């Protein structure tokens, strides 16, 4: 009888120890880094919901697009939502030639560094280069070149309070392409950005 009680006591103690470890990894999502968990908590604790996160993402995208000189034409890409996060997208409609892509990325990266964003990664591929950054609040933002040299911007929120998300209030500086998906390939010529394009 005493032997059984000892075994039960050891099993309970071991179980409590494991459940304590499980709670820590469960709260952080297991695979997230400590930095991401910290920013997620602070965003949730501040009371930000998905609509406010979408508006913050819009502000980030508006700001970087205004910094590109000369100006490029853009349209909204689709907004997507997860269980607690939101992604806003912008598609550049200006033709950016292969010879100008690095200059385009340099302007974007310079602005993000000036805005105190952390550059997380860069893809230096000649055809499909990209830059990925993150804000101190845990928002991710990226620019990447894809098929036909089209530039795409994405801003991803950290986990925030669930809410409905309205369409972006930001107005494109060209055709809105409402209800059109996928958007057309880049079709706006720029004397600078399209220089050297066939």
TORNUZA-892915 format. One record per residue (C-alpha): chain; x, y, z. Coordinates in steps of 0.001 Angstrom, whole numbers. Example, Ala and Ser with C-alpha at 12.3 -4.5 7.8 and 13.67 -1.06 7.14 Angstrom:
2
<site><chain>A</chain><px>12300</px><py>-4500</py><pz>7800</pz></site>
<site><chain>A</chain><px>13670</px><py>-1060</py><pz>7140</pz></site>
//
This chain:
198
<site><chain>A</chain><px>0</px><py>0</py><pz>0</pz></site>
<site><chain>A</chain><px>2810</px><py>2411</py><pz>945</pz></site>
<site><chain>A</chain><px>4564</px><py>1503</py><pz>-2305</pz></site>
<site><chain>A</chain><px>1473</px><py>2454</py><pz>-4344</pz></site>
<site><chain>A</chain><px>1168</px><py>5812</py><pz>-2569</pz></site>
<site><chain>A</chain><px>4829</px><py>6558</py><pz>-3296</pz></site>
<site><chain>A</chain><px>4346</px><py>5742</py><pz>-6997</pz></site>
<site><chain>A</chain><px>1207</px><py>7913</py><pz>-7191</pz></site>
<site><chain>A</chain><px>2985</px><py>10803</py><pz>-5436</pz></site>
<site><chain>A</chain><px>5970</px><py>10601</py><pz>-7831</pz></site>
<site><chain>A</chain><px>3642</px><py>10399</py><pz>-10859</pz></site>
<site><chain>A</chain><px>1660</px><py>13451</py><pz>-9687</pz></site>
<site><chain>A</chain><px>4821</px><py>15463</py><pz>-9034</pz></site>
<site><chain>A</chain><px>6179</px><py>14530</py><pz>-12471</pz></site>
<site><chain>A</chain><px>2833</px><py>15395</py><pz>-14095</pz></site>
<site><chain>A</chain><px>2737</px><py>18837</py><pz>-12447</pz></site>
<site><chain>A</chain><px>6282</px><py>19542</py><pz>-13602</pz></site>
<site><chain>A</chain><px>5421</px><py>18619</py><pz>-17192</pz></site>
<site><chain>A</chain><px>2208</px><py>20624</py><pz>-17214</pz></site>
<site><chain>A</chain><px>4133</px><py>23703</py><pz>-16119</pz></site>
<site><chain>A</chain><px>6521</px><py>23308</py><pz>-19057</pz></site>
<site><chain>A</chain><px>3639</px><py>22705</py><pz>-21444</pz></site>
<site><chain>A</chain><px>1925</px><py>25948</py><pz>-20444</pz></site>
<site><chain>A</chain><px>4980</px><py>28011</py><pz>-21272</pz></site>
<site><chain>A</chain><px>5363</px><py>26615</py><pz>-24782</pz></site>
<site><chain>A</chain><px>1612</px><py>26679</py><pz>-25331</pz></site>
<site><chain>A</chain><px>1377</px><py>30374</py><pz>-24544</pz></site>
<site><chain>A</chain><px>4199</px><py>31287</py><pz>-26885</pz></site>
<site><chain>A</chain><px>2871</px><py>29175</py><pz>-29739</pz></site>
<site><chain>A</chain><px>5758</px><py>26741</py><pz>-29379</pz></site>
<site><chain>A</chain><px>7677</px><py>27752</py><pz>-32491</pz></site>
<site><chain>A</chain><px>7645</px><py>31530</py><pz>-31993</pz></site>
<site><chain>A</chain><px>10734</px><py>33309</py><pz>-30795</pz></site>
<site><chain>A</chain><px>10784</px><py>35148</py><pz>-27480</pz></site>
<site><chain>A</chain><px>10851</px><py>38487</py><pz>-29297</pz></site>
<site><chain>A</chain><px>7731</px><py>37658</py><pz>-31268</pz></site>
<site><chain>A</chain><px>5907</px><py>36500</py><pz>-28150</pz></site>
<site><chain>A</chain><px>6786</px><py>39689</py><pz>-26326</pz></site>
<site><chain>A</chain><px>5514</px><py>41924</py><pz>-29153</pz></site>
<site><chain>A</chain><px>2361</px><py>39796</py><pz>-29515</pz></site>
<site><chain>A</chain><px>1581</px><py>40161</py><pz>-25832</pz></site>
<site><chain>A</chain><px>2170</px><py>43916</py><pz>-25851</pz></site>
<site><chain>A</chain><px>-65</px><py>44337</py><pz>-28917</pz></site>
<site><chain>A</chain><px>-2852</px><py>42266</py><pz>-27357</pz></site>
<site><chain>A</chain><px>-2481</px><py>43980</py><pz>-23991</pz></site>
<site><chain>A</chain><px>-2729</px><py>47391</py><pz>-25656</pz></site>
<site><chain>A</chain><px>-6204</px><py>46367</py><pz>-26813</pz></site>
<site><chain>A</chain><px>-5474</px><py>46548</py><pz>-30551</pz></site>
<site><chain>A</chain><px>-7971</px><py>44620</py><pz>-32657</pz></site>
<site><chain>A</chain><px>-7724</px><py>43336</py><pz>-36218</pz></site>
<site><chain>A</chain><px>-9310</px><py>46475</py><pz>-37723</pz></site>
<site><chain>A</chain><px>-6816</px><py>48719</py><pz>-35927</pz></site>
<site><chain>A</chain><px>-3995</px><py>46410</py><pz>-37006</pz></site>
<site><chain>A</chain><px>-5215</px><py>46648</py><pz>-40611</pz></site>
<site><chain>A</chain><px>-5204</px><py>50454</py><pz>-40350</pz></site>
<site><chain>A</chain><px>-1672</px><py>50399</py><pz>-38932</pz></site>
<site><chain>A</chain><px>-619</px><py>48157</py><pz>-41827</pz></site>
<site><chain>A</chain><px>-2216</px><py>50600</py><pz>-44270</pz></site>
<site><chain>A</chain><px>-259</px><py>53468</py><pz>-42695</pz></site>
<site><chain>A</chain><px>2990</px><py>51517</py><pz>-43061</pz></site>
<site><chain>A</chain><px>2279</px><py>50712</py><pz>-46714</pz></site>
<site><chain>A</chain><px>1161</px><py>54276</py><pz>-47504</pz></site>
<site><chain>A</chain><px>4338</px><py>55659</py><pz>-45943</pz></site>
<site><chain>A</chain><px>6766</px><py>53472</py><pz>-47893</pz></site>
<site><chain>A</chain><px>4975</px><py>53998</py><pz>-51209</pz></site>
<site><chain>A</chain><px>5116</px><py>57788</py><pz>-50704</pz></site>
<site><chain>A</chain><px>8891</px><py>57530</py><pz>-50222</pz></site>
<site><chain>A</chain><px>9548</px><py>55926</py><pz>-53597</pz></site>
<site><chain>A</chain><px>10879</px><py>58550</py><pz>-55984</pz></site>
<site><chain>A</chain><px>9820</px><py>58905</py><pz>-58721</pz></site>
<site><chain>A</chain><px>6333</px><py>57799</py><pz>-57725</pz></site>
<site><chain>A</chain><px>5015</px><py>54398</py><pz>-58814</pz></site>
<site><chain>A</chain><px>1394</px><py>53524</py><pz>-59481</pz></site>
<site><chain>A</chain><px>-137</px><py>50916</py><pz>-57182</pz></site>
<site><chain>A</chain><px>-3411</px><py>49098</py><pz>-56515</pz></site>
<site><chain>A</chain><px>-4757</px><py>47148</py><pz>-53556</pz></site>
<site><chain>A</chain><px>-4067</px><py>43449</py><pz>-53382</pz></site>
<site><chain>A</chain><px>-6365</px><py>41171</py><pz>-51372</pz></site>
<site><chain>A</chain><px>-6684</px><py>41546</py><pz>-47596</pz></site>
<site><chain>A</chain><px>-6544</px><py>38257</py><pz>-45724</pz></site>
<site><chain>A</chain><px>-7276</px><py>37451</py><pz>-42091</pz></site>
<site><chain>A</chain><px>-6272</px><py>34614</py><pz>-39816</pz></site>
<site><chain>A</chain><px>-7677</px><py>33741</py><pz>-36414</pz></site>
<site><chain>A</chain><px>-5947</px><py>36757</py><pz>-34843</pz></site>
<site><chain>A</chain><px>-3918</px><py>38493</py><pz>-37574</pz></site>
<site><chain>A</chain><px>-4451</px><py>40457</py><pz>-40772</pz></site>
<site><chain>A</chain><px>-2416</px><py>40998</py><pz>-43954</pz></site>
<site><chain>A</chain><px>-2759</px><py>44016</py><pz>-46252</pz></site>
<site><chain>A</chain><px>-1234</px><py>43987</py><pz>-49744</pz></site>
<site><chain>A</chain><px>-314</px><py>46522</py><pz>-52418</pz></site>
<site><chain>A</chain><px>601</px><py>45654</py><pz>-55991</pz></site>
<site><chain>A</chain><px>2830</px><py>47983</py><pz>-57997</pz></site>
<site><chain>A</chain><px>1405</px><py>48590</py><pz>-61488</pz></site>
<site><chain>A</chain><px>4443</px><py>50522</py><pz>-62731</pz></site>
<site><chain>A</chain><px>6875</px><py>48516</py><pz>-64846</pz></site>
<site><chain>A</chain><px>10161</px><py>48251</py><pz>-62940</pz></site>
<site><chain>A</chain><px>12909</px><py>47041</py><pz>-65250</pz></site>
<site><chain>A</chain><px>15479</px><py>44483</py><pz>-64114</pz></site>
<site><chain>A</chain><px>18079</px><py>47272</py><pz>-64227</pz></site>
<site><chain>A</chain><px>16058</px><py>49409</py><pz>-61767</pz></site>
<site><chain>A</chain><px>14925</px><py>46764</py><pz>-59264</pz></site>
<site><chain>A</chain><px>17920</px><py>47130</py><pz>-56965</pz></site>
<site><chain>A</chain><px>17480</px><py>50905</py><pz>-56876</pz></site>
<site><chain>A</chain><px>13801</px><py>50364</py><pz>-55992</pz></site>
<site><chain>A</chain><px>14698</px><py>47983</py><pz>-53159</pz></site>
<site><chain>A</chain><px>17447</px><py>50320</py><pz>-51917</pz></site>
<site><chain>A</chain><px>14938</px><py>53167</py><pz>-51534</pz></site>
<site><chain>A</chain><px>12533</px><py>50911</py><pz>-49656</pz></site>
<site><chain>A</chain><px>15198</px><py>49462</py><pz>-47363</pz></site>
<site><chain>A</chain><px>16644</px><py>52904</py><pz>-46605</pz></site>
<site><chain>A</chain><px>13202</px><py>54165</py><pz>-45573</pz></site>
<site><chain>A</chain><px>12528</px><py>51138</py><pz>-43376</pz></site>
<site><chain>A</chain><px>15882</px><py>51511</py><pz>-41639</pz></site>
<site><chain>A</chain><px>15187</px><py>55219</py><pz>-41123</pz></site>
<site><chain>A</chain><px>11800</px><py>54221</py><pz>-39632</pz></site>
<site><chain>A</chain><px>13658</px><py>51949</py><pz>-37166</pz></site>
<site><chain>A</chain><px>12397</px><py>48725</py><pz>-38702</pz></site>
<site><chain>A</chain><px>14653</px><py>45695</py><pz>-38353</pz></site>
<site><chain>A</chain><px>15684</px><py>44155</py><pz>-41671</pz></site>
<site><chain>A</chain><px>15089</px><py>40437</py><pz>-41104</pz></site>
<site><chain>A</chain><px>16120</px><py>39034</py><pz>-44479</pz></site>
<site><chain>A</chain><px>17036</px><py>39909</py><pz>-48044</pz></site>
<site><chain>A</chain><px>16812</px><py>37853</py><pz>-51203</pz></site>
<site><chain>A</chain><px>19435</px><py>39080</py><pz>-53661</pz></site>
<site><chain>A</chain><px>18163</px><py>37008</py><pz>-56570</pz></site>
<site><chain>A</chain><px>18593</px><py>38985</py><pz>-59819</pz></site>
<site><chain>A</chain><px>15099</px><py>38194</py><pz>-61112</pz></site>
<site><chain>A</chain><px>13035</px><py>37933</py><pz>-57911</pz></site>
<site><chain>A</chain><px>14744</px><py>40024</py><pz>-55193</pz></site>
<site><chain>A</chain><px>12992</px><py>40846</py><pz>-51910</pz></site>
<site><chain>A</chain><px>13444</px><py>42606</py><pz>-48561</pz></site>
<site><chain>A</chain><px>11706</px><py>41565</py><pz>-45312</pz></site>
<site><chain>A</chain><px>11486</px><py>43803</py><pz>-42240</pz></site>
<site><chain>A</chain><px>9774</px><py>43975</py><pz>-38857</pz></site>
<site><chain>A</chain><px>8653</px><py>46825</py><pz>-36612</pz></site>
<site><chain>A</chain><px>9226</px><py>46945</py><pz>-32865</pz></site>
<site><chain>A</chain><px>5495</px><py>46281</py><pz>-32403</pz></site>
<site><chain>A</chain><px>5846</px><py>42976</py><pz>-34270</pz></site>
<site><chain>A</chain><px>4365</px><py>43976</py><pz>-37639</pz></site>
<site><chain>A</chain><px>6081</px><py>42354</py><pz>-40599</pz></site>
<site><chain>A</chain><px>6470</px><py>44192</py><pz>-43894</pz></site>
<site><chain>A</chain><px>8013</px><py>43054</py><pz>-47134</pz></site>
<site><chain>A</chain><px>8564</px><py>43956</py><pz>-50757</pz></site>
<site><chain>A</chain><px>9220</px><py>41312</py><pz>-53372</pz></site>
<site><chain>A</chain><px>9499</px><py>41102</py><pz>-57130</pz></site>
<site><chain>A</chain><px>7638</px><py>38268</py><pz>-58819</pz></site>
<site><chain>A</chain><px>6496</px><py>37331</py><pz>-62329</pz></site>
<site><chain>A</chain><px>7064</px><py>39927</py><pz>-65063</pz></site>
<site><chain>A</chain><px>9047</px><py>41981</py><pz>-62550</pz></site>
<site><chain>A</chain><px>5957</px><py>43094</py><pz>-60634</pz></site>
<site><chain>A</chain><px>6609</px><py>44460</py><pz>-57146</pz></site>
<site><chain>A</chain><px>4363</px><py>43412</py><pz>-54273</pz></site>
<site><chain>A</chain><px>4184</px><py>44901</py><pz>-50772</pz></site>
<site><chain>A</chain><px>2727</px><py>43011</py><pz>-47813</pz></site>
<site><chain>A</chain><px>2199</px><py>44110</py><pz>-44200</pz></site>
<site><chain>A</chain><px>1354</px><py>41424</py><pz>-41633</pz></site>
<site><chain>A</chain><px>70</px><py>42138</py><pz>-38143</pz></site>
<site><chain>A</chain><px>1051</px><py>40243</py><pz>-35022</pz></site>
<site><chain>A</chain><px>-1696</px><py>38390</py><pz>-33158</pz></site>
<site><chain>A</chain><px>-4337</px><py>40892</py><pz>-31971</pz></site>
<site><chain>A</chain><px>-7927</px><py>40802</py><pz>-30733</pz></site>
<site><chain>A</chain><px>-10338</px><py>39275</py><pz>-33209</pz></site>
<site><chain>A</chain><px>-12652</px><py>41697</py><pz>-35005</pz></site>
<site><chain>A</chain><px>-14167</px><py>42363</py><pz>-38406</pz></site>
<site><chain>A</chain><px>-11876</px><py>44034</py><pz>-40925</pz></site>
<site><chain>A</chain><px>-13156</px><py>46666</py><pz>-43363</pz></site>
<site><chain>A</chain><px>-11668</px><py>47379</py><pz>-46766</pz></site>
<site><chain>A</chain><px>-8739</px><py>49762</py><pz>-46776</pz></site>
<site><chain>A</chain><px>-9581</px><py>53474</py><pz>-46769</pz></site>
<site><chain>A</chain><px>-6340</px><py>54264</py><pz>-48648</pz></site>
<site><chain>A</chain><px>-7024</px><py>55356</py><pz>-52214</pz></site>
<site><chain>A</chain><px>-4843</px><py>53892</py><pz>-54986</pz></site>
<site><chain>A</chain><px>-3056</px><py>56443</py><pz>-57168</pz></site>
<site><chain>A</chain><px>-4364</px><py>54765</py><pz>-60319</pz></site>
<site><chain>A</chain><px>-7186</px><py>52389</py><pz>-61276</pz></site>
<site><chain>A</chain><px>-8690</px><py>50584</py><pz>-58272</pz></site>
<site><chain>A</chain><px>-9333</px><py>47283</py><pz>-60105</pz></site>
<site><chain>A</chain><px>-12217</px><py>46572</py><pz>-57714</pz></site>
<site><chain>A</chain><px>-13416</px><py>43002</py><pz>-58024</pz></site>
<site><chain>A</chain><px>-10491</px><py>42086</py><pz>-60290</pz></site>
<site><chain>A</chain><px>-8278</px><py>39219</py><pz>-59132</pz></site>
<site><chain>A</chain><px>-5626</px><py>38475</py><pz>-59991</pz></site>
<site><chain>A</chain><px>-4572</px><py>41998</py><pz>-60858</pz></site>
<site><chain>A</chain><px>-3062</px><py>42656</py><pz>-64291</pz></site>
<site><chain>A</chain><px>693</px><py>42516</py><pz>-64784</pz></site>
<site><chain>A</chain><px>2475</px><py>45877</py><pz>-64525</pz></site>
<site><chain>A</chain><px>1262</px><py>48112</py><pz>-67342</pz></site>
<site><chain>A</chain><px>2303</px><py>51675</py><pz>-66445</pz></site>
<site><chain>A</chain><px>5436</px><py>53046</py><pz>-68098</pz></site>
<site><chain>A</chain><px>7837</px><py>55273</py><pz>-66134</pz></site>
<site><chain>A</chain><px>10724</px><py>57024</py><pz>-67860</pz></site>
<site><chain>A</chain><px>12888</px><py>56177</py><pz>-64847</pz></site>
<site><chain>A</chain><px>11592</px><py>52887</py><pz>-63389</pz></site>
<site><chain>A</chain><px>10894</px><py>51261</py><pz>-66741</pz></site>
<site><chain>A</chain><px>14244</px><py>52286</py><pz>-68207</pz></site>
<site><chain>A</chain><px>15822</px><py>49413</py><pz>-70074</pz></site>
<site><chain>A</chain><px>12643</px><py>47327</py><pz>-69998</pz></site>
<site><chain>A</chain><px>11849</px><py>45483</py><pz>-73188</pz></site>
//
